[in-house]
Amino acid sequence: MLHKTWQNDQTIKTVKCIHTNAEKFVVNKVLTEGKTYEVKNETDEFYFIIDNSGKVGGFYKDYFEEV
């Protein structure tokens, strides 16, 4: 249940969205190219960020570059 506290957790790092060209999912509604996001948690494959909806979402790392 750790994911329920991520929104209030300390930011690990900041990443910048470099594209929203997803093969399977529609991410351009919750991510904006060129915008920076705060990473709340990460795994080998995903960043968990507060997206444009104001909620924590998990996204593939290839959408971002570290700032």
PASEBA-1860 file (N, C-alpha, C; in nm, 3 decimals):
! residues 67
1> MLHKTWQN> 0.080/-0.119/0.000/0.000/0.000/0.000/0.085/0.126/0.000 ~ 0.214/0.112/-0.026/0.302/0.228/-0.030/0.261/0.330/-0.136 ~ 0.200/0.282/-0.244/0.163/0.372/-0.353/0.062/0.478/-0.310 ~ -0.008/0.456/-0.200/-0.108/0.553/-0.154/-0.044/0.677/-0.093 ~ 0.084/0.670/-0.056/0.151/0.786/0.005/0.249/0.854/-0.091 ~ 0.265/0.804/-0.212/0.362/0.859/-0.306/0.336/1.005/-0.339 ~ 0.212/1.045/-0.348/0.182/1.183/-0.386/0.239/1.283/-0.286 ~ 0.245/1.246/-0.160/0.297/1.335/-0.057/0.444/1.310/-0.024
9> DQTIKTVK> 0.505/1.208/-0.084/0.645/1.175/-0.058/0.738/1.279/-0.118 ~ 0.861/1.274/-0.072/0.964/1.364/-0.123/0.997/1.327/-0.267 ~ 1.028/1.427/-0.349/1.063/1.405/-0.488/1.203/1.345/-0.498 ~ 1.217/1.239/-0.578/1.346/1.172/-0.596/1.433/1.251/-0.693 ~ 1.375/1.289/-0.807/1.444/1.366/-0.911/1.341/1.429/-1.002 ~ 1.388/1.506/-1.097/1.301/1.571/-1.194/1.335/1.520/-1.333 ~ 1.229/1.494/-1.413/1.248/1.447/-1.549/1.168/1.535/-1.643 ~ 1.212/1.540/-1.769/1.144/1.619/-1.871/1.085/1.524/-1.975
17> CIHTNAEK> 0.960/1.546/-2.011/0.893/1.464/-2.112/0.948/1.502/-2.250 ~ 0.999/1.404/-2.324/1.058/1.432/-2.455/0.966/1.392/-2.571 ~ 0.869/1.304/-2.545/0.771/1.269/-2.648/0.651/1.200/-2.585 ~ 0.540/1.197/-2.659/0.419/1.128/-2.613/0.371/1.030/-2.720 ~ 0.462/0.980/-2.800/0.427/0.886/-2.906/0.425/0.744/-2.852 ~ 0.314/0.704/-2.796/0.300/0.572/-2.736/0.246/0.474/-2.839 ~ 0.295/0.349/-2.833/0.247/0.247/-2.925/0.112/0.191/-2.883 ~ 0.094/0.166/-2.754/-0.027/0.099/-2.706/-0.123/0.192/-2.631
25> FVVNKVLT> -0.072/0.293/-2.567/-0.152/0.372/-2.475/-0.163/0.516/-2.521 ~ -0.265/0.586/-2.476/-0.282/0.728/-2.504/-0.226/0.804/-2.384 ~ -0.109/0.864/-2.401/-0.046/0.936/-2.291/-0.045/1.087/-2.313 ~ -0.083/1.132/-2.432/-0.079/1.275/-2.459/-0.187/1.353/-2.385 ~ -0.280/1.284/-2.320/-0.382/1.352/-2.239/-0.332/1.380/-2.097 ~ -0.229/1.307/-2.053/-0.178/1.325/-1.916/-0.032/1.369/-1.911 ~ 0.036/1.371/-2.026/0.173/1.421/-2.034/0.181/1.529/-2.139 ~ 0.271/1.625/-2.119/0.293/1.733/-2.214/0.440/1.734/-2.252
33> EGKTYEVK> 0.466/1.731/-2.383/0.605/1.737/-2.429/0.671/1.865/-2.383 ~ 0.794/1.854/-2.331/0.869/1.969/-2.286/0.846/2.008/-2.141 ~ 0.744/1.953/-2.078/0.714/1.985/-1.938/0.797/1.897/-1.846 ~ 0.836/1.952/-1.731/0.911/1.874/-1.633/0.816/1.820/-1.527 ~ 0.849/1.701/-1.478/0.766/1.631/-1.380/0.854/1.583/-1.265 ~ 0.794/1.576/-1.146/0.865/1.528/-1.028/0.846/1.377/-1.015 ~ 0.957/1.305/-1.001/0.952/1.160/-0.987/0.933/1.127/-0.839 ~ 0.828/1.053/-0.810/0.798/1.014/-0.672/0.852/0.875/-0.640
41> NETDEFYF> 0.864/0.789/-0.741/0.919/0.655/-0.724/0.961/0.607/-0.862 ~ 1.051/0.509/-0.867/1.091/0.454/-0.995/1.127/0.307/-0.981 ~ 1.112/0.235/-1.092/1.155/0.097/-1.102/1.252/0.089/-1.220 ~ 1.291/-0.031/-1.258/1.381/-0.046/-1.372/1.318/0.003/-1.501 ~ 1.186/-0.007/-1.512/1.117/0.022/-1.636/1.029/0.148/-1.634 ~ 0.986/0.190/-1.515/0.888/0.298/-1.503/0.933/0.410/-1.411 ~ 0.881/0.532/-1.441/0.883/0.644/-1.348/0.741/0.662/-1.298 ~ 0.724/0.688/-1.170/0.595/0.720/-1.113/0.596/0.868/-1.080
49> IIDNSGKV> 0.516/0.944/-1.155/0.517/1.089/-1.147/0.377/1.141/-1.119 ~ 0.368/1.268/-1.079/0.238/1.335/-1.072/0.215/1.394/-1.210 ~ 0.118/1.339/-1.283/0.094/1.380/-1.421/0.000/1.501/-1.427 ~ -0.044/1.536/-1.546/-0.129/1.655/-1.566/-0.265/1.643/-1.497 ~ -0.308/1.522/-1.464/-0.436/1.504/-1.396/-0.424/1.531/-1.245 ~ -0.301/1.546/-1.195/-0.279/1.570/-1.054/-0.265/1.443/-0.972 ~ -0.266/1.328/-1.039/-0.253/1.200/-0.970/-0.121/1.134/-1.008 ~ -0.078/1.039/-0.926/0.045/0.967/-0.955/0.015/0.861/-1.060
57> GGFYKDYF> 0.096/0.861/-1.166/0.083/0.762/-1.272/0.219/0.703/-1.305 ~ 0.220/0.580/-1.354/0.343/0.514/-1.394/0.359/0.518/-1.544 ~ 0.475/0.561/-1.590/0.501/0.574/-1.733/0.637/0.516/-1.767 ~ 0.650/0.459/-1.888/0.779/0.406/-1.932/0.884/0.516/-1.930 ~ 1.005/0.478/-1.898/1.116/0.574/-1.888/1.153/0.635/-2.023 ~ 1.118/0.569/-2.133/1.159/0.622/-2.264/1.083/0.749/-2.304 ~ 0.980/0.788/-2.230/0.912/0.915/-2.256/0.986/1.035/-2.197 ~ 1.090/1.009/-2.116/1.153/1.114/-2.038/1.304/1.116/-2.053
65> EEV> 1.361/1.230/-2.016/1.506/1.243/-1.996/1.526/1.313/-1.863 ~ 1.635/1.276/-1.795/1.663/1.337/-1.665/1.709/1.480/-1.682 ~ 1.664/1.566/-1.591/1.702/1.707/-1.595/1.813/1.730/-1.495
END
